[in-house]
Amino acid sequence: MPSHSARAWIRLPSGAALDLINPSPDAWTDEDLALRLARTYRWGGESTWTWPLSVAQHSLLVLALRRQWAEVPLTAGEELAELLHDAEEGFLGFDCISPLKRVLGAPFQAVAERLMQAITTRYRLPDWTPDAYVQHKHADSVAAASEAVYCTGWSRDEVREVLGISHPVLDTDPLQVVYGGAAWEPWPSDVAARRFLE
């Protein structure tokens, strides 16, 4: 890990600045985080639609699936943990897929973990229980399989054979039920930011 004297500043939409290497939990506004996540794209920014799929929209999809499948309603803390599960990506500016994370190695992982720790502190996120984490990963993987097919044009066979995702592809878009619009259509960044913030 770089020394504490190292700095990597980014300017945020509010005009505040965040040091990615030594992040302070009070360095950003909620609006900063929502907009940064709405401007950070999954799947390398590839899309079969006008807009790429944002991390903000993906996070809302995972939350919707967890709500839909939960045997008992999620607590407010559990819902917030789902919503913010990829929040560090908004500050990093890209959604790094797991195989690439392994290649980038420990320094990248350390930066990402410090950002996530600042987010956890800021929003007082609960620790994952083993069962909740399993359920979260299932929802996250089902969301990924579905996004790959409907948003970026991978075939179902390619999702399994190339991407290595064995989880099923959904038939319906849970977010369409909530927000309307075309099923699986990525939202413009201002729309994604507003819905995430709400």
Order of alpha helices (4+ residues) and beta strands (2+ residues): beta-beta-alpha-alpha-alpha-alpha-alpha-alpha-alpha-alpha-alpha-alpha
